[in-house]
């Protein structure tokens, strides 16, 4: 089967390298345009990642076979998938009547427009084909099946060494650094502790990578001495046995010129303790995991009077402000991973009618029993309708809404499979008032299937938000409890003025890793591990 690969490098603006997804296409009940013979259908795929420009995938897929029910099955497409981008796709089906490349003189059988996010979140998707004027193309349908192309098995293995060079008197304190070979060069993957007995704790690494292993003698000062290096694949490391383990020479290349130099010691790799599958983000999404998206909007007085053009809540003649731009940018991507597209939206920091008491957690549709808005369009409508009914007040408290979402995430944690993950988008204009309570709430939420995205609008000092986005070291609560992982991603809106695509890419790029690492660390499997069982789940 032939396949067309869309890139091997990131598309412009993408923040992460792509995951490759294989799309299999079949059709049913195509319009019969040939009187005396079976039609010869072709599927052309067009991609749109921004604006109105569509470009065609280089190779068009012809029918490879007809099923027992005369259903045409096409060749495969291999697509680069980015979670943090809206990748619009258009599948156009034609009946080919000649050998020319131009499709304008062939019979058009129908098309489907969708996003790659919709396809992977459904895993198998069947839709009606439409004509150019959006009328149904007879009874024609198209079915698209998605499959991730990757080997995600990992190996747990043990490493020991012998006859290492002595770097201080008669002993050394060796440790190992493992580097993976990537598209941009060798990247540090993990580092062991330093030991005196030359045997390290069990390690975990991907089966499919080539490794460079550097062995150092540890010094408290940080100026560690290189003992030697070697390169090997995990398959090569596995070739030994407990009786005769695979051994690799630790070499210092510049010493090879010396006449009697052989090596600086031997590193032994014992047989694998265990080979396991490490599930990816798409394993969980294609298995039926729903991304539950909640939005929290800052209605404190520092935003300014909404009727004034200087207010952050002022909606300009084009129907936008910074709050709405952030909602559209993030929501347009995440909505593909929530099957019912009903999003709870809350406000905080405003006085509410009729009592005019300040609330730090109120549904913007004023319906506590049903705070959900239908689609991102419903969110925008509810936001526009609620602003005239509020009095912007204060203070700026995050902890009530974080604890609210965490309550539902805690319930989901009781399930034996990965069915739900929660994402909270907080859009705010100022400094947090309840910082201690917010830190405690985030630390507690880090142990749950939950992530928090904070977008800062306006020109305020957001240094405290940067503190919550603990990229360098894990967040601590005031009591000293340490977060189990980093779940907060903060970006100031002003850094992306006029570029909502870049804003979405920045705040969402870490989310797939957060989802997969949480469920893997808790040994939670996807809802359905057999692809054939996912049909009809969503």
N, C-alpha and C positions, 0 to 999 in steps of 0.2 A: 504494500500500500504506500502510496506517496503521501507526503505531508509538506505543508508550507509553514515555515517558522517565521513568526513576526518578531524579528529582533533577537538579540542575545545580550544586548546592553539595554540599560534603562531608557525608556522613552523620555523626551524632554520634560523636565519638571518633576519626574518621579523621584522619590526619595529613597526607595529600596529597590534592590534587584528583583526581577520578576520571578514568579512561579509559573512554570510551564503547564498549560492545561490543554488536553487533547479533546477536540470536539468531533463527535460522530453525528452525521446528519442523515435523516431518511425522510421520505415524503409519502403521503397517501392521498388517493383520490385526486390526483392532478388532472387538470382539464386536458382532454384529449384533442390536440390540435392537428394530428395527422390522420387523414381519412383511411389510408390503406395499410398503415404500419403503427407499431408501438412508438410512442414519443421517445426522443433521446434527450432527457433532461440534463441540465447543467446547473450547478449552484455556484454563484459568485458571492463572495463575502466582502463587505465594505466596512471600514472602521472609522470612527469619529471620536477623538479624545478631547476635542475642544472646538468651539465655534461651529460653523456650518459646513466645514469642508470634510467631505467623505473621500477616503482613498481606498482603492481596491487591493486586496491581497493578491500577490503576484500570480499564484497558480490557482486556476479555477478547478473545482472538483466535479468530475464526471461520474456517472453511475458506474460502480464497480460490479454490481450484481442486482438482480431482481429477486425479491423474496418469493416464498410460495404463494403469497397473496398479491403478486405483481407490484409490491412496494419497492420503489427505487431506493437503494442504499448508496450513499456517496462516499468518496474518499475522505480522508481525515484532514482536519486543520489542527495545527499546533499553535497556540496563542500564548503570548506573554500576558499574564494576569497580574494586575496591581490592585490591591484592595482599596488603596487610598485615592483612586481615580474613578470617575465615571467613564467607562469604556463602552460607548454606544456602538452597536453592531447592526448591520442590515444584511439579511440573507435574501438574495434575489435568485429566483428559479426561472430558467428559460428552457424552451424546447429548441434545440440546435438543428438548424436546417442546412447549414453550409460550413465551410472551413475558415471563414473570415474571423478575425479577432473581435471585430465590432459586434456587440450584442444588439445594436439598434435594429438590425434586419432579421432578428430571431423572434419567435413567439414568446411573449412574456406570460409566465404561468402564476406569478404571485410573489410576494415578498413578506418578510417579517422584520420589524424593528424591535430591538430590545437592548438590554445592557448585559455585559458579561457577568456582572454581579447577580442579575436575575437568573442567569443560566446556572452558575455554580451553586447558588443557594437552593435551587430546585433539583439539581443534579440531572434530572431528566425533565424536559419541558416540551409540551406539545401545544401548538397554537395554530389558529387558522391563518392561511395565506391570504393576503389582501392585494387588490389591484392598486394601481397608482392613485386612483381616486378614493381609496380606502373602502371600497365595496368588497365583499367576500369574493375570492377567486374560486367560484363554484364551491365544491365541498373539499377543496384541497387543504391539507394540513402539513405542517413540518414539525418533526421531532428532533430535538437537539440533546445529546447526552454529553456530559462533561466528565472528564477523569483527570486527576492530577498525575503528572509524570514525575515521579521522584521515588528514590529509595530512602525511606526514613527509618530503616532499622539501625539500631545502635548496639554496640558491643561493650559489655562490662569485662574488663580484663585487668590482669595484675602485671606489674613490672618490678624487676629487681636488677641489681648490677653487681659485678664482681671485678676485682683487680683494677679499680679506678685509681688514677694518679692521686697521690697524696699531695695536697696543696699547703698544709700547715703541719709541720713536724711529721707525725706518723699517721694522721687521720684527715678526713675531710667530712664536711656536712653537705652532701649533694642534694640537689633538687632538680626537677626536670621541667622544661617548658615545651609544650606541644604546639606546633604551628600548622595551620591548614593552608593548602594551596588554593587561592581564590583567583578571580579574574584580575585583581589588582595586585597580586603578589602574595607573599607569605603573611598570614595574619595569626597573631597569638590566640589560641583557642582555650588553653588552660595551663595552670601552673601547679605543680605538686607542692606539698610541704617539704621542708628540708629534714633529712633523717641522718642518723649515724650508723644504722644497720644496713643501709643500701637496699631496703625493701620499702616500697611505698604502698599507700592505701589503694584499693581497687579504683580504676578509672573508667570513664564512659566516653565513647567517641563514635562518630558516624562510621558505618561500614565502608562507605563509598569514597573516602577521601584519602589523599596522599599526605603523609605527615613528615614534618621535619622535627626532630627531637634534639634539643640542646640540653646538655647536662652541665650544671654549674656547681661550684663550691660556694656555699652561702657565707656571707660576711655581714655582720650587724651594720656596718657602715653603708651597705648597699652596693659597694663596688665588688660584685661577685666575680669569681674567676671561672672562665670557661674551661671545663674538663674535656669536652669533646661533643661532637654532633654526629647524627646519622639521619638518613631518610629511608622511609619504608611505608608500604601500605599496610592496613590492618590485616588484609588477606595474607601478606607475607609474615606478619607477626603470629598469625594463627597456625602456621605450618609446624610448629614444634609440639612437643608433648610434655607432660610433667616430668618424665624421666629425662628427656632430651629437649629442653625448651629452645625456641628460636633465639639466636644470639646475633647482636649487631655491634659492630665495632664503633666505639666513640672516637672520632677522628678530629684533630685540629689540622685543617688543611695546610697551614704554613709549615707544620712540622714534618710533612710528608717528604720534604726535601732532605731531611736528615737521614743519614745512611742506615742507622739501626732502628729507626722509628717504625713501629707497626701500628700501634693504637694507644689510646689513653684509657683503655678499659673496655669491658664488655657489658652491654645491657641485654638482659634476658626478658623475653616477653612470654609469660606463661599462657597456656590455652585460655580461651575465653571462658569466663564464668557463666555468661548468659548473653544470648542475642535476643533483643526485644525490639518491637516496633515502637517508635516514638511518633505519636500522631501529630499531624500538622493542623494549621488553622482550617485548611480546606477539608481535611478529614472530618473535623467537627461540624463545619457548615454543611457539607454534603451529607453528613449523617443526620441532619435535622436540627442542629442547635440553632436556636433563635437568638438574635441580638435584640434585646429589649432596650429601647432608646427613650430616655427621659430628659426633658429640658427644664432648666431652672433659669429664670430671668430676674435680674436685679431691678427693682422698682424703688430704690432709695432716692432721697431728695437731691443727692449730689448729681444725678443725671440731668437736672434742670427741668423747667416747666415744659411739658410735651408740646404745648402750643407755640413755643418759641423755636425759631430755626436753629438756635444755639444748643438746644437740648439734644441729648443722645437718643431720646425717644421720639424726637420729631421725625415724622415720615415725610420725606421730600416729595415733590410732584411726581417723580418716577415711581413712587411707592416703596422706597427703600430707606433704611438707616443701618447703622453698624450692627445692631441686634438682628435685624432681619437678614442681612447679608451673611452673618455667621450661621444662622439657623438654616438658610438655604444651602450654604456650602457644605456643612457637615451632614445635614439631614438628607440631602439628595443622594449621598453615598450609602449611608447606613440603612435607609428605608428599603433597600433591596434585600436586606437580610432579616426582615421582620415580615412574616407572611401576611398578617392582617393589617399592617401599616396603621395601627392605632397607637398614638403616642401620648402619654401623660405629660402635661406641661404645667409647671408651677411657677408662681412668682414669690418674691420675698422682699420685705422691707417697706411695704405700703400699708396705708390705712384703708380698711374695707368698709363699704356701706353695709348695713345702715348704722352700725354702732361706731364705726370709724376707729376700731381698735387695730393696732399694728399686728400684722401677721408675717411670719417668716416661712410660711409654707401653705400657700393657697392655690387652688386650681384656677387658672386664668379664665376658664369658661364658667367659673362660679358654681360648679356642680361637684361637690365633694364625693358624691356617690359614683360619679362617672367622669373623672378628670381627663378622659382621652379625647384627642383631636384626630380627625380622619385625614391621614396623610400630611405631608409638609404644607400643602395648601390650607388644610384645616387649622394647622398651628398658626400660620400667618393670619388667617381670618380671625381666630380667637384673640390673638395679640392685638390686632388693630381695634377690635371691639371692646377690649377690656380697659385700654388706656384712659378713655374719658371717664370711666367709672371709679378710678382710683385717686387717692391722694398720695403722692410720692413722699416717703418719710425716711425711716431708718430705725435701727442701725443695720449694718451689713453682716448678717449672720449666715454662715454656710452650713453649720453642723446639723440644723433640723432637716434640711433636704437630703444631706448625705446619709443621715441615719434613716430617713424614710426609705430611700432606695435600698440601703443595706438590709433593711428588714425583709424585703422581697428576695434579695440575693441570698440571704441566710436560709430562707425556705427552699430555694432551688438547690442549695448545697446538700440537702437531705436526700436528693434523688441519686440513684445509683449510676445514672448515665448523664452525659453532658447535654442536657436539653435546653438550658437557658444561660445566657451571659448578659450582664447588665452594664449599660454605658450611660453615665450621667454627664450631660453637657451643661456647664454653668457659665452664663454670660454675665459679666459684672463690670462696673466702672470704677471701683475703688478699693480701698484698704479694708481687709477683713476685721470686723470688730471682735468676733469670738474666736481668735486664733487658737487658743489653747484647746477649746472644745473641738474645733475643726481638725487640729492635729490628731487628737484622740480618735475622732470619727474616721479619719483616713487610715490610721494604723489598724483600727479594727476592720475596716472594709478591705484592707489588703489581704486578708485571709479568706475573702469571699470571691465568688465569680463576678467581679465588678471592676470597672475602670472609670476614671473621672477625667473629663476634658474641661479645661478652664480657658475661656477666651476673654481677655481684658480689652474693653472698648474705652475710647477716650484717651486723654493724655495723663492719667494719674501715675503715681509711683507704684509699680507692680513688683517691687523687690521681694515682698512677702510671698507673692505667688510663685516666684522663682524658687523660693525656699521650699515650698510644698512639692514642687517638681524636682524630686531628689534624684537627679541623674548620677551625681557623684557618690553619694552615700545615702543609705536608707533613712527615711524619716523616723524620728523618735517622738513619742508623745511626751507631754510634760512630766509624766510619771516615770519615764525612761523606757517604756515598751518600744521595741523596734518593729517597724513594718516588715512583713514577710517578703514584700516585693514592692517595686515602684509602680504605682497605679495611676499617678497624676501626670497629665501632659498639659503644660501651660504655654500659651502663645499670646503676645500682645497683638491686637488687630492692626495697630498702626504700622506694624512691620510688613503687612500684606495689603496695604491700601490699593484698591482697584484690582486685586488678583485673588478672587475667592477660590480659584482652583488651587493655587499655592497654599492658601490658608488651610484648606481641607487636607491636602497632602501632608502638611506639617503636623497637624493635630492627630491624624489618623494613622500615620505610618507605623507607630509602635503597637497599635491595637492587636493585629494578628498574632504577634509574638506574646502579648499579654494573655490572650485567650488560650493559645496552645500551651504555654508554659504553666499556666494555672492548672488546667485539667491534667496535664501530664504529671505535674508534681504531686497531685492528689490521686494519681492512678485511676482517673475517671476516663472511661472509654466513650467514643461517639455513640449516639443513640443506636445507629445502625451501621455495622461495619461491612455488611455485604451490599455492594452498590445496587444489586437487583432488587433489594427490599425497600429502597428509598422512594420508589415511585408512589406518588399520591400522599406523601407525608405532609406536604406543605400546602 
